[in-house]
Amino acid sequence: MDTPTLELFLSFFMTNELLPPIKIAVLIDGGFFIKRFNALYNKDRHISGAQVADIMYAMAHKHVGKRNILYRIFYYDCMPLGKKAHNPISKKAVDFSKTPEYKFRVELMEALKQKRKVALRVGTLKDNGNWEIRPSATQELLKGKKTIAELTEDDVFLSVRQKGVDMKIGVDIASLALKKFVNQIVLFSGDSDFVPAAKLARREGIDFILDPMMANVEPQLFEHIDGLKSVQPFKGMDKRPKKKLTHDSSNN
């Protein structure tokens, strides 16, 4: 029989039910979460915004567990672009408020508003009116597989940027840490911009956990977090819900 290692001993100790429950805040970078969720589980966009809200809520609670206490789930995002513009390739008018992405985002945020212990932190979108060529089309242009004249309306997109989201995340991390509201902070993100706030939280004695949703994490980020854990909504990476999810108002 192999001799128990220090890591195994500590793992047993940390899961021992003699440990007191802790208070946990879960912070979710909405733009990052949706991008990773769609890439992993929703490539064909078969899951609606309300269903993703239910799944996100369940994933946050997986980090809390049955014994610990959820302080609050903070969701950071911007309202989707709802303006009208003209596609520079096709010259057609595009009403972004009629797009599937707009419907998905609005449905997601409306569903989250109704859930218990969820707080939305909404930033703004900065639209400079510039259209950009998608990276895949750019590669084809560089390789000579496509010419400028062969670009289609699907090869370009209106460039928009989020404003204020990262700042709101940083302010909330600092506030939670300095006011001792929680013992642990779980952050769904893959952005290194949170590092200064994470360092502050750790100096204040907060256990800081990063959930990168199985994305690669830069090696230097490990020194600024206390743990790395990616929870999954389904048992297998390629599995989907077996039946249609419905909004459960009992969670409110």
C-alpha positions in Angstrom: 0.0 0.0 0.0 1.4 3.4 -1.0 2.3 5.8 1.7 -0.3 8.7 1.9 1.2 11.9 0.5 0.9 15.4 2.1 -1.4 16.4 -0.7 -3.8 13.6 0.0 -3.8 14.3 3.7 -4.5 18.0 3.1 -7.3 17.1 0.6 -8.9 14.9 3.2 -8.6 17.6 5.9 -10.0 20.3 3.7 -13.1 18.2 2.9 -13.7 17.1 6.5 -17.1 18.1 7.8 -15.6 19.3 11.0 -14.5 22.5 9.1 -16.9 25.4 9.6 -18.9 26.7 6.6 -17.6 29.8 4.9 -19.3 32.6 3.1 -18.6 32.8 -0.7 -19.2 35.4 -3.3 -19.2 34.3 -7.0 -18.3 36.9 -9.6 -19.0 36.2 -13.3 -17.5 38.1 -16.2 -20.5 37.8 -18.6 -18.6 38.3 -21.8 -16.0 35.7 -20.9 -18.6 33.2 -19.6 -20.9 33.4 -22.7 -17.9 33.0 -25.1 -16.5 30.0 -23.3 -20.0 28.4 -22.7 -20.9 28.7 -26.4 -17.5 27.3 -27.4 -17.8 24.3 -25.1 -21.5 23.5 -24.9 -23.6 25.7 -27.3 -21.8 25.7 -30.6 -25.0 25.6 -32.6 -26.8 28.0 -30.2 -29.5 25.4 -29.3 -29.6 26.6 -25.7 -31.6 29.8 -25.0 -30.6 32.8 -22.9 -33.0 31.8 -20.1 -31.6 28.2 -20.1 -28.1 29.5 -20.0 -29.1 31.7 -17.0 -30.3 28.5 -15.2 -27.1 26.6 -16.0 -24.9 29.6 -14.9 -26.8 29.8 -11.6 -26.2 26.1 -11.0 -22.5 26.3 -11.9 -22.1 29.2 -9.4 -23.8 27.1 -6.7 -21.4 24.2 -7.5 -18.6 26.3 -6.2 -20.5 27.1 -3.0 -21.5 23.5 -2.2 -24.2 22.3 0.3 -22.4 23.3 3.5 -21.1 26.8 2.7 -23.1 30.0 2.5 -23.6 32.0 -0.7 -23.2 35.7 -0.1 -24.2 36.8 -3.6 -23.7 36.1 -7.3 -22.4 39.1 -9.2 -22.9 39.1 -13.0 -21.0 41.7 -15.1 -22.0 42.5 -18.6 -23.3 45.2 -21.0 -26.7 45.4 -22.6 -26.4 44.2 -26.2 -26.1 46.6 -29.2 -29.6 47.5 -30.4 -28.8 50.2 -33.0 -29.3 50.2 -36.8 -26.4 50.3 -39.2 -25.5 49.6 -42.8 -23.3 46.7 -43.7 -20.4 48.1 -45.8 -20.2 45.0 -48.0 -23.9 44.4 -48.9 -25.0 48.0 -48.1 -28.1 46.5 -46.4 -29.5 48.0 -43.3 -28.9 45.9 -40.2 -31.2 46.2 -37.1 -29.1 44.7 -34.3 -32.2 44.7 -32.0 -33.7 42.0 -34.3 -30.7 39.6 -34.2 -30.6 36.3 -32.4 -27.6 37.5 -30.3 -29.6 40.5 -29.0 -32.6 38.3 -28.1 -30.2 35.8 -26.4 -28.4 38.5 -24.3 -31.6 40.2 -23.2 -33.3 37.0 -22.3 -30.3 35.9 -20.3 -30.1 39.1 -18.3 -33.8 39.3 -17.6 -33.7 35.7 -16.3 -30.8 36.5 -14.0 -32.7 39.5 -12.6 -35.3 37.1 -11.2 -33.0 34.8 -9.4 -32.3 34.9 -5.7 -29.1 36.5 -4.5 -28.0 37.6 -8.0 -26.8 41.2 -8.6 -26.2 42.6 -12.1 -23.4 45.1 -12.7 -24.1 46.6 -16.1 -21.5 48.5 -18.1 -21.8 50.3 -21.4 -20.9 49.5 -25.0 -18.8 51.9 -26.9 -19.6 52.0 -30.6 -17.2 54.0 -32.8 -19.0 53.0 -36.0 -16.1 51.1 -37.4 -16.6 47.8 -39.2 -13.8 45.1 -39.1 -13.0 42.0 -41.1 -13.4 38.8 -39.1 -10.0 37.0 -38.3 -11.0 34.0 -40.4 -11.6 36.2 -43.5 -8.4 38.1 -42.8 -6.4 34.8 -42.9 -8.0 33.9 -46.2 -7.0 37.3 -47.6 -3.4 37.0 -46.4 -3.1 33.5 -47.9 -4.5 34.6 -51.2 -7.6 32.4 -50.9 -9.9 35.4 -51.1 -9.8 38.9 -52.5 -11.3 42.1 -51.1 -13.9 41.9 -53.9 -15.0 38.5 -52.7 -15.8 39.5 -49.1 -19.4 38.9 -48.1 -21.5 40.6 -45.5 -20.8 37.8 -43.1 -17.0 38.5 -43.3 -17.3 41.8 -41.4 -18.7 42.9 -38.1 -19.4 46.2 -36.3 -16.6 46.8 -33.7 -17.9 47.5 -30.1 -16.1 47.6 -26.8 -17.2 47.1 -23.2 -16.7 50.1 -20.9 -16.7 49.9 -17.1 -17.0 46.1 -16.7 -13.5 45.4 -15.5 -13.6 48.4 -13.2 -16.8 47.2 -11.6 -15.2 43.7 -11.0 -12.2 45.3 -9.4 -14.2 47.6 -7.2 -16.4 44.7 -6.0 -13.5 42.5 -5.2 -11.9 45.3 -3.2 -15.1 46.1 -1.4 -15.8 42.5 -0.5 -12.3 42.0 0.8 -11.9 45.3 2.8 -15.3 45.1 4.4 -14.8 41.4 5.3 -18.2 40.4 3.8 -16.9 37.0 2.6 -14.2 34.4 3.2 -13.8 33.3 -0.4 -14.2 34.9 -3.8 -14.8 32.8 -6.9 -14.2 34.5 -10.2 -15.3 33.2 -13.6 -12.8 34.9 -15.9 -9.7 34.5 -17.9 -8.5 38.1 -17.9 -5.3 39.1 -16.2 -6.8 42.6 -15.5 -8.2 41.3 -12.2 -4.7 40.6 -10.8 -4.3 43.8 -8.8 -7.7 43.3 -7.2 -6.9 39.7 -6.5 -3.6 40.6 -4.8 -5.5 43.0 -2.6 -8.1 40.4 -1.6 -5.4 37.9 -0.8 -3.6 40.4 1.4 -6.9 40.8 3.3 -7.1 37.1 4.0 -9.6 36.2 1.3 -9.3 32.8 -0.4 -9.3 33.7 -4.1 -10.4 31.0 -6.6 -10.4 31.3 -10.4 -12.7 29.4 -12.7 -11.3 29.8 -16.2 -13.9 27.3 -17.7 -11.1 25.1 -18.8 -9.4 27.8 -20.8 -5.6 28.1 -20.7 -4.3 30.3 -17.9 -1.1 32.2 -18.1 1.6 30.7 -15.8 2.3 34.0 -14.1 -1.4 34.2 -12.9 -1.0 31.3 -10.6 1.0 33.3 -8.1 -2.0 35.7 -7.6 -4.7 33.1 -6.9 -5.2 30.5 -4.2 -6.8 27.9 -6.4 -8.0 26.9 -9.9 -11.2 25.0 -10.4 -13.4 24.7 -13.5 -16.9 23.3 -12.8 -18.9 21.7 -15.6 -22.7 22.0 -16.2 -22.9 18.5 -17.6 -21.1 15.2 -16.9 -19.4 15.1 -20.3 -18.0 17.9 -22.3 -20.0 16.9 -25.4 -23.3 16.2 -23.6 -26.3 18.4 -23.8 -29.4 18.6 -21.6 -31.6 15.6 -22.3 -34.8 17.7 -22.0 -35.7 21.3 -22.5 -34.9 23.4 -19.5 -37.5 25.7 -18.2 -37.3 28.7 -15.9 -37.7 27.7 -12.3 -39.2 30.5 -10.3 -38.7 28.5 -7.1 -35.0 29.7 -7.1 -36.1 33.3 -6.6 
